[in-house]
Amino acid sequence: MHRTPHRRSLRITAIATLALAVAALTGCSSAGSASDGKTFTILQYEDKTTAQGQGWQLALQIFKKKHPDVDVKFQTTSFDGFRKNAKLVLGGNKVPDVVEFNKGNADGGQLTSQGLLQDLDDQVTKYGWDDKITGSMQSFAKYDEQGKAGSGKWYGIPNVGEYVTFYYNKDKFKQAGITAEPTTMAEFVTDMQKLKGAGTTPISSSAAVNQGFNQMWIWYSLVSAAADRKHIDDFMFLKGKVDFSKDPWKTGTEEFQDWIDKGYVGKDLGGLNYEQATVNFLSGKTGMLIWNNGVFSRIKDQSTFGWGSFTLPGASMSMGSSGHLWGVPAKAGNKELAYDWINTTLSKRVQDKIGELGGLPLAGDTDAISDPVTKAYTQRFDEVVADDTLSFYPDYPVPGFLDFIQNNMSAMSNGNETADEYLTKLQQFYDDGKKTVNQG
């Protein structure tokens, strides 16, 4: 496992991955800048084993058949690699024709406000994408002139949704004397006590400063559990004053520290990333894993034990959002092909394949899903979207927030920072970042 001191090497690896993609773009004859449409470059970071990744492989087959004269370059980078170097990639002389990018003011908003992405309003109307992407799923597709999400022009197009659940090992639950899924927070805490008493780490987690996302998701899930729509929208869309010394932030963060102190999330988390947390769950070392639908098909295919999933019991709000976004660089040379590519990923064949694999497609048919476990998982997502109880992800509002939160999650998980100390730092960072966003 990688310890915290190695975070520099991890970051270098991510940047190197992107550098290879940039070099490949530069090396392609007229890649991303050809006006004749003979070379078309897609840059994305989904693992091809995921439901979304498999759906996009089908989209690639469809697209190539439709455009036999086009040399399609389907290039893969890493999430962190693109997020940290997006401005370099999109601001160069040779750019991809279509890219996958992260949502929110901190990432997508920065790119739109700096004119690096093409607005898609005309294409949304032409293709009817707003009939497929509705309600809260539109929230991070639109940005105003300052780069604030929630209103303005369309700059990104998601084609899946996301929500965070607790995947659980039914065998571990049974061994600990747990006979049913918890329905309240009190029952959930009791179940964690039973798992720990049986010698099983209750929740598989991670807190590496590079891709140690699990602890952040546990923390924000506990905040969301006590939040309402106004709390979330004020925080996420910079609509009002957010006081982190009060609830739901105080209660959620104190509960999070309590879970750390009681060993519910394991130990030595500063050296673990999300992949290692997933492996620990799949290998039967832990009782639960907190993650979104990105790991659904993997657990379904690779688990050697009976499993199930549930959202945090008794929570008012649940973590989730639209998926990452397709965007078209302002300098792209093949924009019409880019629009057709996006439309292909939203086509019925592609969306239904993603749905069959548990990928939560925004334009798929839930009733058409044949597997009952996958269907039930998708129906639960449909419910939280219809109820408008998604709290999005905590790193979206201000620039640099993801790195800030991950660093402090690591500090709290290692016992080097208290809940109150974290909330004080959180207030300062958020307020400073809000000023930066509001100044455009």
C-alpha positions as a Markdown table, in Angstrom:
| # | Residue | x | y | z |
|---|---|---|---|---|
| 1 | Met | 0.0 | 0.0 | 0.0 |
| 2 | His | 1.1 | 3.6 | -0.6 |
| 3 | Arg | 1.7 | 5.7 | 2.4 |
| 4 | Thr | 1.0 | 9.5 | 2.6 |
| 5 | Pro | 4.7 | 10.5 | 1.9 |
| 6 | His | 4.3 | 8.9 | -1.6 |
| 7 | Arg | 1.5 | 11.2 | -2.7 |
| 8 | Arg | 4.0 | 13.1 | -4.9 |
| 9 | Ser | 4.8 | 9.9 | -6.9 |
| 10 | Leu | 1.1 | 9.2 | -7.3 |
| 11 | Arg | 0.4 | 12.7 | -8.6 |
| 12 | Ile | 3.4 | 12.4 | -11.0 |
| 13 | Thr | 1.9 | 9.2 | -12.3 |
| 14 | Ala | -1.4 | 10.8 | -13.0 |
| 15 | Ile | 0.2 | 13.8 | -14.7 |
| 16 | Ala | 2.4 | 11.5 | -16.7 |
| 17 | Thr | -0.6 | 9.6 | -17.9 |
| 18 | Leu | -2.2 | 12.8 | -19.2 |
| 19 | Ala | 1.1 | 13.9 | -20.7 |
| 20 | Leu | 1.1 | 10.8 | -22.8 |
| 21 | Ala | -2.4 | 11.7 | -24.0 |
| 22 | Val | -1.3 | 15.2 | -24.8 |
| 23 | Ala | 1.7 | 13.9 | -26.7 |
| 24 | Ala | -0.5 | 11.5 | -28.6 |
| 25 | Leu | -2.8 | 14.4 | -29.6 |
| 26 | Thr | 0.2 | 16.4 | -30.8 |
| 27 | Gly | 1.5 | 13.4 | -32.7 |
| 28 | Cys | -1.7 | 12.7 | -34.6 |
| 29 | Ser | -1.8 | 14.3 | -38.0 |
| 30 | Ser | -4.2 | 17.2 | -37.5 |
| 31 | Ala | -5.7 | 15.5 | -34.4 |
| 32 | Gly | -8.4 | 17.7 | -32.9 |
| 33 | Ser | -7.9 | 20.4 | -35.4 |
| 34 | Ala | -8.6 | 18.8 | -38.7 |
| 35 | Ser | -11.4 | 20.6 | -40.6 |
| 36 | Asp | -11.9 | 17.7 | -43.0 |
| 37 | Gly | -13.1 | 15.4 | -40.1 |
| 38 | Lys | -10.8 | 12.5 | -41.0 |
| 39 | Thr | -9.3 | 12.3 | -37.5 |
| 40 | Phe | -11.5 | 12.6 | -34.5 |
| 41 | Thr | -10.1 | 12.5 | -30.9 |
| 42 | Ile | -12.1 | 11.6 | -27.8 |
| 43 | Leu | -10.4 | 12.1 | -24.4 |
| 44 | Gln | -12.0 | 10.4 | -21.4 |
| 45 | Tyr | -11.2 | 8.8 | -18.1 |
| 46 | Glu | -13.8 | 6.0 | -17.5 |
| 47 | Asp | -12.5 | 2.5 | -16.8 |
| 48 | Lys | -13.7 | 0.3 | -19.7 |
| 49 | Thr | -14.8 | -2.4 | -17.2 |
| 50 | Thr | -17.5 | -0.1 | -15.7 |
| 51 | Ala | -21.0 | 0.0 | -17.0 |
| 52 | Gln | -20.4 | 3.5 | -18.4 |
| 53 | Gly | -17.1 | 2.4 | -20.0 |
| 54 | Gln | -18.7 | -0.6 | -21.6 |
| 55 | Gly | -21.6 | 1.5 | -22.9 |
| 56 | Trp | -19.1 | 3.9 | -24.5 |
| 57 | Gln | -17.3 | 1.0 | -26.2 |
| 58 | Leu | -20.7 | 0.2 | -27.8 |
| 59 | Ala | -21.1 | 3.8 | -28.7 |
| 60 | Leu | -17.6 | 3.7 | -30.3 |
| 61 | Gln | -18.7 | 0.8 | -32.5 |
| 62 | Ile | -21.9 | 2.6 | -33.6 |
| 63 | Phe | -20.0 | 5.8 | -34.2 |
| 64 | Lys | -17.3 | 4.2 | -36.3 |
| 65 | Lys | -19.8 | 2.3 | -38.4 |
| 66 | Lys | -21.7 | 5.6 | -39.0 |
| 67 | His | -18.4 | 7.4 | -39.9 |
| 68 | Pro | -16.3 | 4.8 | -41.7 |
| 69 | Asp | -14.0 | 7.5 | -43.2 |
| 70 | Val | -13.1 | 8.9 | -39.8 |
| 71 | Asp | -10.0 | 7.9 | -37.9 |
| 72 | Val | -11.3 | 7.8 | -34.3 |
| 73 | Lys | -8.8 | 8.1 | -31.5 |
| 74 | Phe | -10.3 | 7.0 | -28.2 |
| 75 | Gln | -7.8 | 8.1 | -25.6 |
| 76 | Thr | -7.9 | 7.4 | -21.9 |
| 77 | Thr | -6.3 | 9.5 | -19.1 |
| 78 | Ser | -7.0 | 9.5 | -15.4 |
| 79 | Phe | -9.6 | 11.6 | -13.5 |
| 80 | Asp | -6.9 | 13.4 | -11.5 |
| 81 | Gly | -4.6 | 13.8 | -14.5 |
| 82 | Phe | -7.2 | 15.6 | -16.6 |
| 83 | Arg | -8.6 | 17.6 | -13.7 |
| 84 | Lys | -5.2 | 19.1 | -12.8 |
| 85 | Asn | -4.2 | 19.7 | -16.4 |
| 86 | Ala | -7.4 | 20.5 | -18.2 |
| 87 | Lys | -6.5 | 24.2 | -18.8 |
| 88 | Leu | -3.2 | 23.1 | -20.4 |
| 89 | Val | -5.0 | 20.5 | -22.6 |
| 90 | Leu | -7.8 | 22.7 | -23.7 |
| 91 | Gly | -5.8 | 25.8 | -24.2 |
| 92 | Gly | -3.2 | 24.3 | -26.6 |
| 93 | Asn | -3.0 | 24.6 | -30.3 |
| 94 | Lys | -4.0 | 20.9 | -30.9 |
| 95 | Val | -6.9 | 19.9 | -28.7 |
| 96 | Pro | -9.2 | 16.8 | -28.5 |
| 97 | Asp | -12.6 | 17.1 | -30.2 |
| 98 | Val | -14.6 | 16.0 | -27.2 |
| 99 | Val | -13.6 | 15.6 | -23.6 |
| 100 | Glu | -14.9 | 14.2 | -20.4 |
| 101 | Phe | -14.6 | 16.7 | -17.5 |
| 102 | Asn | -15.6 | 17.1 | -13.9 |
| 103 | Lys | -18.7 | 19.0 | -12.7 |
| 104 | Gly | -19.0 | 21.9 | -10.4 |
| 105 | Asn | -17.6 | 25.4 | -9.9 |
| 106 | Ala | -14.2 | 24.1 | -8.9 |
| 107 | Asp | -13.6 | 22.4 | -12.2 |
| 108 | Gly | -16.2 | 22.8 | -15.0 |
| 109 | Gly | -17.0 | 26.3 | -13.9 |
| 110 | Gln | -13.4 | 27.4 | -14.2 |
| 111 | Leu | -13.1 | 25.9 | -17.7 |
| 112 | Thr | -16.4 | 27.6 | -18.9 |
| 113 | Ser | -15.6 | 31.0 | -17.4 |
| 114 | Gln | -12.2 | 31.0 | -19.2 |
| 115 | Gly | -13.7 | 30.3 | -22.5 |
| 116 | Leu | -12.2 | 26.9 | -22.9 |
| 117 | Leu | -15.4 | 25.0 | -23.7 |
| 118 | Gln | -18.0 | 25.6 | -26.4 |
| 119 | Asp | -21.5 | 26.4 | -25.2 |
| 120 | Leu | -24.0 | 23.7 | -26.3 |
| 121 | Asp | -27.4 | 25.5 | -26.2 |
| 122 | Asp | -28.1 | 25.1 | -29.9 |
| 123 | Gln | -27.2 | 21.4 | -29.8 |
| 124 | Val | -29.4 | 20.8 | -26.8 |
| 125 | Thr | -32.3 | 22.2 | -28.7 |
| 126 | Lys | -31.4 | 20.4 | -32.0 |
| 127 | Tyr | -31.0 | 17.0 | -30.4 |
| 128 | Gly | -33.5 | 17.3 | -27.6 |
| 129 | Trp | -31.0 | 16.6 | -24.9 |
| 130 | Asp | -33.0 | 18.5 | -22.3 |
| 131 | Asp | -35.8 | 16.0 | -22.7 |
| 132 | Lys | -33.4 | 13.3 | -21.6 |
| 133 | Ile | -31.5 | 15.2 | -19.0 |
| 134 | Thr | -34.1 | 16.7 | -16.6 |
| 135 | Gly | -34.5 | 18.1 | -13.1 |
| 136 | Ser | -31.5 | 18.0 | -10.8 |
| 137 | Met | -29.5 | 16.2 | -13.5 |
| 138 | Gln | -29.2 | 19.5 | -15.4 |
| 139 | Ser | -27.8 | 21.4 | -12.4 |
| 140 | Phe | -24.1 | 20.9 | -13.3 |
| 141 | Ala | -24.5 | 20.9 | -17.0 |
| 142 | Lys | -25.2 | 24.7 | -16.9 |
| 143 | Tyr | -22.8 | 27.5 | -16.0 |
| 144 | Asp | -23.2 | 31.3 | -15.9 |
| 145 | Glu | -20.6 | 33.8 | -17.1 |
| 146 | Gln | -18.8 | 33.6 | -13.7 |
| 147 | Gly | -18.6 | 29.8 | -14.0 |
| 148 | Lys | -21.2 | 29.2 | -11.3 |
| 149 | Ala | -23.3 | 26.0 | -11.8 |
| 150 | Gly | -27.0 | 25.8 | -11.8 |
| 151 | Ser | -28.0 | 28.3 | -14.4 |
| 152 | Gly | -26.8 | 29.9 | -17.6 |
| 153 | Lys | -25.8 | 28.0 | -20.8 |
| 154 | Trp | -25.3 | 24.3 | -21.3 |
| 155 | Tyr | -21.6 | 23.4 | -21.4 |
| 156 | Gly | -21.6 | 19.8 | -20.5 |
| 157 | Ile | -23.8 | 16.8 | -21.2 |
| 158 | Pro | -24.0 | 13.9 | -18.7 |
| 159 | Asn | -25.4 | 10.6 | -19.8 |
| 160 | Val | -25.6 | 8.7 | -16.5 |
| 161 | Gly | -26.5 | 9.5 | -12.9 |
| 162 | Glu | -24.7 | 8.7 | -9.7 |
| 163 | Tyr | -25.7 | 7.9 | -6.2 |
| 164 | Val | -23.8 | 6.7 | -3.2 |
| 165 | Thr | -24.8 | 3.5 | -1.3 |
| 166 | Phe | -23.4 | 1.1 | 1.2 |
| 167 | Tyr | -22.6 | -2.2 | -0.5 |
| 168 | Tyr | -22.7 | -4.9 | 2.1 |
| 169 | Asn | -21.5 | -8.5 | 2.5 |
| 170 | Lys | -24.4 | -10.6 | 3.5 |
| 171 | Asp | -22.2 | -13.4 | 4.9 |
| 172 | Lys | -20.4 | -10.9 | 7.2 |
| 173 | Phe | -23.7 | -9.5 | 8.4 |
| 174 | Lys | -25.0 | -13.0 | 9.1 |
| 175 | Gln | -21.8 | -14.0 | 11.0 |
| 176 | Ala | -22.3 | -10.8 | 13.2 |
| 177 | Gly | -25.9 | -11.7 | 13.9 |
| 178 | Ile | -27.4 | -9.1 | 11.6 |
| 179 | Thr | -30.5 | -10.5 | 10.0 |
| 180 | Ala | -31.9 | -7.5 | 8.0 |
| 181 | Glu | -30.8 | -4.3 | 6.4 |
| 182 | Pro | -30.9 | -1.4 | 8.9 |
| 183 | Thr | -33.7 | 1.1 | 8.4 |
| 184 | Thr | -32.6 | 3.8 | 10.9 |
| 185 | Met | -29.3 | 5.5 | 11.8 |
| 186 | Ala | -29.5 | 3.9 | 15.3 |
| 187 | Glu | -29.8 | 0.4 | 13.7 |
| 188 | Phe | -27.0 | 1.2 | 11.4 |
| 189 | Val | -24.7 | 2.1 | 14.2 |
| 190 | Thr | -25.7 | -1.0 | 16.2 |
| 191 | Asp | -24.9 | -3.1 | 13.1 |
| 192 | Met | -21.4 | -1.5 | 12.9 |
| 193 | Gln | -20.9 | -2.4 | 16.6 |
| 194 | Lys | -21.9 | -6.0 | 15.9 |
| 195 | Leu | -19.5 | -6.2 | 12.9 |
| 196 | Lys | -16.6 | -4.8 | 14.9 |
| 197 | Gly | -17.4 | -7.2 | 17.8 |
| 198 | Ala | -17.3 | -10.1 | 15.3 |
| 199 | Gly | -13.8 | -9.0 | 14.3 |
| 200 | Thr | -14.8 | -7.4 | 11.0 |
| 201 | Thr | -14.0 | -3.8 | 10.0 |
| 202 | Pro | -17.5 | -2.4 | 9.4 |
| 203 | Ile | -16.8 | 0.0 | 6.5 |
| 204 | Ser | -14.0 | -0.3 | 3.9 |
| 205 | Ser | -12.6 | 3.2 | 3.6 |
| 206 | Ser | -9.6 | 5.2 | 2.3 |
| 207 | Ala | -8.1 | 8.6 | 3.1 |
| 208 | Ala | -5.0 | 8.9 | 0.8 |
| 209 | Val | -4.6 | 12.6 | -0.2 |
| 210 | Asn | -4.6 | 11.4 | -3.8 |
| 211 | Gln | -7.8 | 9.4 | -4.7 |
| 212 | Gly | -8.6 | 8.5 | -1.1 |
| 213 | Phe | -12.2 | 9.5 | -1.6 |
| 214 | Asn | -14.1 | 7.1 | 0.7 |
| 215 | Gln | -13.6 | 9.0 | 3.9 |
| 216 | Met | -14.8 | 12.2 | 2.2 |
| 217 | Trp | -18.0 | 10.4 | 1.1 |
| 218 | Ile | -18.6 | 9.0 | 4.6 |
| 219 | Trp | -18.2 | 12.5 | 6.1 |
| 220 | Tyr | -20.5 | 14.2 | 3.5 |
| 221 | Ser | -23.1 | 11.4 | 3.8 |
| 222 | Leu | -23.3 | 12.1 | 7.5 |
| 223 | Val | -23.7 | 15.8 | 6.8 |
| 224 | Ser | -26.3 | 15.2 | 4.2 |
| 225 | Ala | -28.2 | 12.9 | 6.5 |
| 226 | Ala | -29.1 | 15.9 | 8.7 |
| 227 | Ala | -29.4 | 18.5 | 5.9 |
| 228 | Asp | -32.3 | 19.8 | 3.9 |
| 229 | Arg | -32.6 | 21.1 | 0.3 |
| 230 | Lys | -31.8 | 24.7 | 1.4 |
| 231 | His | -28.7 | 23.7 | 3.3 |
| 232 | Ile | -27.3 | 21.8 | 0.3 |
| 233 | Asp | -28.2 | 24.5 | -2.3 |
| 234 | Asp | -26.8 | 27.3 | -0.2 |
| 235 | Phe | -23.5 | 25.4 | 0.1 |
| 236 | Met | -23.3 | 24.0 | -3.4 |
| 237 | Phe | -24.5 | 26.9 | -5.5 |
| 238 | Leu | -23.2 | 29.7 | -3.3 |
| 239 | Lys | -26.7 | 31.0 | -2.7 |
| 240 | Gly | -26.4 | 32.0 | 1.0 |
| 241 | Lys | -24.2 | 32.2 | 4.0 |
| 242 | Val | -23.0 | 28.8 | 5.2 |
| 243 | Asp | -22.0 | 28.5 | 8.9 |
| 244 | Phe | -19.9 | 25.3 | 9.3 |
| 245 | Ser | -20.0 | 25.6 | 13.1 |
| 246 | Lys | -23.7 | 24.8 | 13.0 |
| 247 | Asp | -25.8 | 21.9 | 11.9 |
| 248 | Pro | -25.9 | 19.9 | 9.7 |
| 249 | Trp | -22.1 | 20.4 | 9.4 |
| 250 | Lys | -21.3 | 20.2 | 13.1 |
| 251 | Thr | -23.4 | 17.1 | 13.8 |
| 252 | Gly | -22.3 | 15.3 | 10.7 |
| 253 | Thr | -18.6 | 16.0 | 11.3 |
| 254 | Glu | -18.7 | 15.1 | 15.0 |
| 255 | Glu | -20.4 | 11.8 | 14.1 |
| 256 | Phe | -17.7 | 11.2 | 11.5 |
| 257 | Gln | -15.0 | 11.7 | 14.1 |
| 258 | Asp | -16.8 | 9.4 | 16.4 |
| 259 | Trp | -16.9 | 6.7 | 13.7 |
| 260 | Ile | -13.1 | 7.1 | 13.2 |
| 261 | Asp | -12.4 | 7.0 | 17.0 |
| 262 | Lys | -14.5 | 3.8 | 17.4 |
| 263 | Gly | -12.8 | 2.0 | 14.5 |
| 264 | Tyr | -15.9 | 1.7 | 12.3 |
| 265 | Val | -13.9 | 2.8 | 9.2 |
| 266 | Gly | -10.7 | 0.9 | 9.8 |
| 267 | Lys | -7.2 | 2.3 | 10.5 |
| 268 | Asp | -4.1 | 3.5 | 8.6 |
| 269 | Leu | -6.4 | 5.0 | 6.1 |
| 270 | Gly | -3.9 | 7.7 | 5.0 |
| 271 | Gly | -2.2 | 5.0 | 3.0 |
| 272 | Leu | -5.2 | 3.7 | 1.2 |
| 273 | Asn | -6.9 | 4.9 | -2.0 |
| 274 | Tyr | -10.4 | 4.0 | -3.2 |
| 275 | Glu | -9.2 | 1.1 | -5.3 |
| 276 | Gln | -7.6 | -0.5 | -2.3 |
| 277 | Ala | -10.8 | 0.1 | -0.3 |
| 278 | Thr | -12.8 | -1.7 | -3.0 |
| 279 | Val | -10.3 | -4.6 | -3.1 |
| 280 | Asn | -10.5 | -5.0 | 0.7 |
| 281 | Phe | -14.3 | -5.3 | 0.4 |
| 282 | Leu | -14.2 | -7.7 | -2.5 |
| 283 | Ser | -11.7 | -9.9 | -0.6 |
| 284 | Gly | -14.0 | -10.2 | 2.3 |
| 285 | Lys | -12.0 | -8.2 | 4.8 |
| 286 | Thr | -14.7 | -5.7 | 5.6 |
| 287 | Gly | -18.5 | -5.7 | 6.0 |
| 288 | Met | -19.4 | -2.7 | 3.8 |
| 289 | Leu | -18.1 | -0.4 | 1.1 |
| 290 | Ile | -19.3 | 3.1 | 0.5 |
| 291 | Trp | -19.2 | 3.9 | -3.2 |
| 292 | Asn | -21.5 | 4.9 | -6.1 |
| 293 | Asn | -22.7 | 2.9 | -9.1 |
| 294 | Gly | -19.2 | 3.1 | -10.7 |
| 295 | Val | -18.4 | -0.2 | -8.8 |
| 296 | Phe | -21.8 | -1.9 | -9.2 |
| 297 | Ser | -21.0 | -4.1 | -12.1 |
| 298 | Arg | -17.6 | -5.0 | -10.6 |
| 299 | Ile | -19.2 | -6.1 | -7.3 |
| 300 | Lys | -21.9 | -8.0 | -9.2 |
| 301 | Asp | -19.3 | -9.8 | -11.4 |
| 302 | Gln | -16.4 | -10.3 | -8.9 |
| 303 | Ser | -17.9 | -10.8 | -5.5 |
| 304 | Thr | -17.7 | -14.4 | -4.1 |
| 305 | Phe | -20.3 | -13.7 | -1.4 |
| 306 | Gly | -23.9 | -12.7 | -1.3 |
| 307 | Trp | -24.3 | -8.9 | -1.3 |
| 308 | Gly | -26.8 | -6.1 | -1.3 |
| 309 | Ser | -26.9 | -2.3 | -1.0 |
| 310 | Phe | -28.8 | 0.5 | 0.7 |
| 311 | Thr | -28.6 | 4.3 | 1.1 |
| 312 | Leu | -27.7 | 5.6 | 4.5 |
| 313 | Pro | -30.7 | 4.7 | 6.7 |
| 314 | Gly | -32.7 | 7.6 | 8.0 |
| 315 | Ala | -30.9 | 10.2 | 5.9 |
| 316 | Ser | -32.8 | 13.3 | 4.8 |
| 317 | Met | -30.5 | 13.7 | 1.7 |
| 318 | Ser | -28.2 | 11.2 | -0.1 |
| 319 | Met | -25.0 | 11.8 | -2.0 |
| 320 | Gly | -25.4 | 11.7 | -5.7 |
| 321 | Ser | -25.5 | 13.7 | -8.9 |
| 322 | Ser | -25.4 | 13.5 | -12.6 |
| 323 | Gly | -22.3 | 11.8 | -14.0 |
| 324 | His | -19.2 | 13.5 | -15.3 |
| 325 | Leu | -19.8 | 15.6 | -18.4 |
| 326 | Trp | -19.0 | 15.5 | -22.1 |
| 327 | Gly | -17.7 | 18.8 | -23.3 |
| 328 | Val | -16.5 | 20.2 | -26.6 |
| 329 | Pro | -13.4 | 22.3 | -26.5 |
| 330 | Ala | -13.8 | 25.8 | -27.9 |
| 331 | Lys | -10.8 | 25.1 | -30.1 |
| 332 | Ala | -12.0 | 21.7 | -31.3 |
| 333 | Gly | -11.8 | 21.3 | -35.1 |
| 334 | Asn | -14.5 | 18.7 | -35.5 |
| 335 | Lys | -17.4 | 20.0 | -33.4 |
| 336 | Glu | -20.2 | 18.5 | -35.5 |
| 337 | Leu | -18.6 | 15.1 | -35.0 |
| 338 | Ala | -18.3 | 15.8 | -31.3 |
| 339 | Tyr | -22.0 | 16.6 | -31.1 |
| 340 | Asp | -22.9 | 13.4 | -32.9 |
| 341 | Trp | -20.6 | 11.4 | -30.5 |
| 342 | Ile | -22.4 | 12.9 | -27.5 |
| 343 | Asn | -25.7 | 12.1 | -29.1 |
| 344 | Thr | -24.6 | 8.5 | -29.7 |
| 345 | Thr | -23.8 | 8.0 | -26.0 |
| 346 | Leu | -27.4 | 9.2 | -25.3 |
| 347 | Ser | -28.9 | 6.8 | -27.8 |
| 348 | Lys | -31.3 | 4.1 | -26.7 |
| 349 | Arg | -28.9 | 1.2 | -27.5 |
| 350 | Val | -26.1 | 2.6 | -25.5 |
| 351 | Gln | -28.2 | 3.9 | -22.6 |
| 352 | Asp | -30.0 | 0.5 | -22.3 |
| 353 | Lys | -26.7 | -1.3 | -22.2 |
| 354 | Ile | -25.4 | 1.0 | -19.5 |
| 355 | Gly | -28.7 | 0.4 | -17.6 |
| 356 | Glu | -28.4 | -3.4 | -17.9 |
| 357 | Leu | -25.0 | -3.2 | -16.2 |
| 358 | Gly | -26.3 | -1.0 | -13.4 |
| 359 | Gly | -24.8 | 2.3 | -14.7 |
| 360 | Leu | -27.9 | 4.5 | -14.1 |
| 361 | Pro | -28.5 | 5.9 | -17.6 |
| 362 | Leu | -30.3 | 9.2 | -17.8 |
| 363 | Ala | -32.1 | 8.2 | -21.0 |
| 364 | Gly | -32.5 | 4.4 | -20.4 |
| 365 | Asp | -35.6 | 2.3 | -19.7 |
| 366 | Thr | -35.5 | 1.0 | -16.1 |
| 367 | Asp | -38.4 | -1.3 | -16.8 |
| 368 | Ala | -36.4 | -3.0 | -19.6 |
| 369 | Ile | -33.6 | -4.1 | -17.2 |
| 370 | Ser | -33.8 | -7.9 | -16.9 |
| 371 | Asp | -31.7 | -8.6 | -13.8 |
| 372 | Pro | -33.8 | -8.0 | -10.7 |
| 373 | Val | -30.9 | -6.8 | -8.5 |
| 374 | Thr | -29.8 | -4.3 | -11.1 |
| 375 | Lys | -33.4 | -3.2 | -11.7 |
| 376 | Ala | -34.0 | -2.6 | -8.0 |
| 377 | Tyr | -30.7 | -0.7 | -7.7 |
| 378 | Thr | -31.8 | 1.6 | -10.6 |
| 379 | Gln | -35.3 | 2.0 | -9.2 |
| 380 | Arg | -33.8 | 3.3 | -5.9 |
| 381 | Phe | -31.9 | 5.9 | -7.9 |
| 382 | Asp | -35.0 | 6.9 | -9.8 |
| 383 | Glu | -36.7 | 7.4 | -6.4 |
| 384 | Val | -34.1 | 9.8 | -4.9 |
| 385 | Val | -34.0 | 11.8 | -8.2 |
| 386 | Ala | -37.8 | 12.1 | -8.2 |
| 387 | Asp | -37.8 | 13.1 | -4.5 |
| 388 | Asp | -35.1 | 15.7 | -5.2 |
| 389 | Thr | -33.0 | 14.5 | -2.3 |
| 390 | Leu | -29.6 | 14.2 | -3.9 |
| 391 | Ser | -27.0 | 16.3 | -2.1 |
| 392 | Phe | -24.4 | 16.2 | -4.9 |
| 393 | Tyr | -20.6 | 15.9 | -4.0 |
| 394 | Pro | -18.8 | 18.1 | -1.5 |
| 395 | Asp | -15.9 | 19.2 | -3.7 |
| 396 | Tyr | -17.9 | 21.1 | -6.3 |
| 397 | Pro | -18.4 | 24.6 | -4.9 |
| 398 | Val | -15.0 | 26.3 | -5.0 |
| 399 | Pro | -11.6 | 25.9 | -6.7 |
| 400 | Gly | -9.2 | 23.6 | -4.9 |
| 401 | Phe | -11.8 | 22.1 | -2.7 |
| 402 | Leu | -11.1 | 18.4 | -3.5 |
| 403 | Asp | -7.5 | 18.6 | -2.6 |
| 404 | Phe | -8.3 | 20.6 | 0.6 |
| 405 | Ile | -11.0 | 18.2 | 1.7 |
| 406 | Gln | -8.8 | 15.1 | 1.0 |
| 407 | Asn | -5.9 | 16.5 | 3.0 |
| 408 | Asn | -8.1 | 17.2 | 6.0 |
| 409 | Met | -9.9 | 13.9 | 5.7 |
| 410 | Ser | -6.4 | 12.2 | 5.9 |
| 411 | Ala | -5.5 | 14.4 | 8.9 |
| 412 | Met | -8.7 | 13.5 | 10.8 |
| 413 | Ser | -8.4 | 9.8 | 9.9 |
| 414 | Asn | -4.9 | 9.7 | 11.3 |
| 415 | Gly | -5.9 | 11.5 | 14.5 |
| 416 | Asn | -4.0 | 14.7 | 13.7 |
| 417 | Glu | -7.1 | 16.9 | 13.5 |
| 418 | Thr | -10.4 | 17.2 | 15.4 |
| 419 | Ala | -13.8 | 17.9 | 14.0 |
| 420 | Asp | -13.8 | 21.5 | 15.3 |
| 421 | Glu | -10.3 | 22.2 | 13.8 |
| 422 | Tyr | -11.5 | 20.8 | 10.5 |
| 423 | Leu | -14.7 | 22.9 | 10.5 |
| 424 | Thr | -12.7 | 26.1 | 11.3 |
| 425 | Lys | -10.4 | 25.4 | 8.3 |
| 426 | Leu | -13.4 | 24.5 | 6.2 |
| 427 | Gln | -15.1 | 27.8 | 6.9 |
| 428 | Gln | -12.0 | 29.8 | 5.9 |
| 429 | Phe | -11.3 | 27.9 | 2.7 |
| 430 | Tyr | -14.9 | 27.9 | 1.6 |
| 431 | Asp | -15.3 | 31.7 | 2.2 |
| 432 | Asp | -12.1 | 32.5 | 0.4 |
| 433 | Gly | -13.0 | 30.3 | -2.5 |
| 434 | Lys | -16.5 | 31.8 | -2.7 |
| 435 | Lys | -15.0 | 35.3 | -3.1 |
| 436 | Thr | -12.8 | 34.0 | -5.9 |
| 437 | Val | -15.8 | 32.4 | -7.8 |
| 438 | Asn | -18.0 | 35.5 | -7.3 |
| 439 | Gln | -15.2 | 37.7 | -8.7 |
| 440 | Gly | -15.3 | 35.6 | -11.8 |
